[in-house]
Amino acid sequence: MGHNKPHLGGMVEAAGYRKAKDFYAYWYTSGNIDERTKRVAERTKALPNVRIRTMDLGNFRREVDIVRDVFNEAWKDNWGFIPFTNKELEIVATEYKMFVDTEIALVAEVDGKPAAICFAIPDVNMVRDFDGELMRNPINLAKLLYRNKFKRPHHARLLLLGIKGEYRASHRYGTLAAALYVEVAERGAKRGYVGGELSWTLEDNALINRGIERMGARRYKVYRVYEKRLQ
């Protein structure tokens, strides 16, 4: 993701704004997952009622509903959270559909019910020369299809990862996050991705941040949200 120069923070603070919350972005290089995380992931995936599958773009509406339901429930207690509405997520999902690599867009099910999601996309910088026009410009659309097939990006970004609270609090299924992390990393490596960004995470979400660092990712950017009291 893009970012501003560090000196701008001082300018914002000079205008009377103060830190509200920091968000972290991590960088992961393929092959850096530690053995303990791998073992935890394998035990979780071996459970007879756990299934990790790729998202099915042929059932796009169903998959959008699953992402919305899991994400809204998983993130509802986080700072600054605003739930996705059906319309918002449909617009976002439609825009991203052209970029989706289903091998790195995953759903974890328990007893056949969606329990967690892990949604990563290829590096969209491959369209930065399109001047903001994709669907309205058939040449750009043809370029995208060609690049997706013959010049695949080597990096990805993990956009969303969430586990429904009932599973996150369970000793048996609380490790679904580790299983999804490992699964998306291994699938990504097989697809030719050499690394990618995991973002954002809250600075005080110690459980998630520790898990990401244990995977071998390093924090490489900090995004700050500022606030100012209105008189």
Secondary structure in CASP SS format (residue, H / E / C, confidence):
PFRMAT SS
TARGET T0000
AUTHOR 0000-0000-0000
METHOD secondary structure of the structure
MODEL  1
M C 1.00
G C 1.00
H C 1.00
N C 1.00
K C 1.00
P C 1.00
H H 1.00
L H 1.00
G H 1.00
G H 1.00
M H 1.00
V H 1.00
E H 1.00
A H 1.00
A C 1.00
G C 1.00
Y C 1.00
R E 1.00
K E 1.00
A E 1.00
K E 1.00
D E 1.00
F E 1.00
Y E 1.00
A E 1.00
Y E 1.00
W E 1.00
Y E 1.00
T E 1.00
S C 1.00
G C 1.00
N C 1.00
I C 1.00
D C 1.00
E H 1.00
R H 1.00
T H 1.00
K H 1.00
R H 1.00
V H 1.00
A H 1.00
E H 1.00
R H 1.00
T H 1.00
K H 1.00
A C 1.00
L C 1.00
P C 1.00
N C 1.00
V E 1.00
R E 1.00
I E 1.00
R E 1.00
T E 1.00
M C 1.00
D C 1.00
L H 1.00
G H 1.00
N H 1.00
F H 1.00
R H 1.00
R H 1.00
E H 1.00
V H 1.00
D H 1.00
I H 1.00
V H 1.00
R H 1.00
D H 1.00
V H 1.00
F H 1.00
N H 1.00
E H 1.00
A H 1.00
W H 1.00
K C 1.00
D C 1.00
N C 1.00
W C 1.00
G C 1.00
F C 1.00
I C 1.00
P C 1.00
F C 1.00
T C 1.00
N H 1.00
K H 1.00
E H 1.00
L H 1.00
E H 1.00
I H 1.00
V H 1.00
A H 1.00
T H 1.00
E H 1.00
Y H 1.00
K H 1.00
M C 1.00
F C 1.00
V C 1.00
D C 1.00
T H 1.00
E H 1.00
I H 1.00
A E 1.00
L E 1.00
V E 1.00
A E 1.00
E E 1.00
V E 1.00
D C 1.00
G C 1.00
K E 1.00
P E 1.00
A E 1.00
A E 1.00
I E 1.00
C E 1.00
F E 1.00
A E 1.00
I E 1.00
P E 1.00
D C 1.00
V H 1.00
N H 1.00
M H 1.00
V H 1.00
R H 1.00
D H 1.00
F H 1.00
D C 1.00
G C 1.00
E C 1.00
L C 1.00
M C 1.00
R C 1.00
N C 1.00
P H 1.00
I H 1.00
N H 1.00
L H 1.00
A H 1.00
K H 1.00
L H 1.00
L H 1.00
Y H 1.00
R H 1.00
N H 1.00
K H 1.00
F H 1.00
K C 1.00
R C 1.00
P C 1.00
H C 1.00
H E 1.00
A E 1.00
R E 1.00
L E 1.00
L E 1.00
L E 1.00
L E 1.00
G E 1.00
I E 1.00
K C 1.00
G H 1.00
E H 1.00
Y H 1.00
R H 1.00
A C 1.00
S C 1.00
H C 1.00
R C 1.00
Y C 1.00
G C 1.00
T C 1.00
L H 1.00
A H 1.00
A H 1.00
A H 1.00
L H 1.00
Y H 1.00
V H 1.00
E H 1.00
V H 1.00
A H 1.00
E H 1.00
R H 1.00
G H 1.00
A H 1.00
K H 1.00
R C 1.00
G C 1.00
Y C 1.00
V C 1.00
G E 1.00
G E 1.00
E E 1.00
L E 1.00
S E 1.00
W E 1.00
T E 1.00
L E 1.00
E C 1.00
D C 1.00
N C 1.00
A H 1.00
L H 1.00
I H 1.00
N H 1.00
R H 1.00
G H 1.00
I H 1.00
E H 1.00
R H 1.00
M C 1.00
G C 1.00
A C 1.00
R E 1.00
R E 1.00
Y E 1.00
K E 1.00
V E 1.00
Y E 1.00
R E 1.00
V E 1.00
Y E 1.00
E E 1.00
K C 1.00
R C 1.00
L C 1.00
Q C 1.00
END
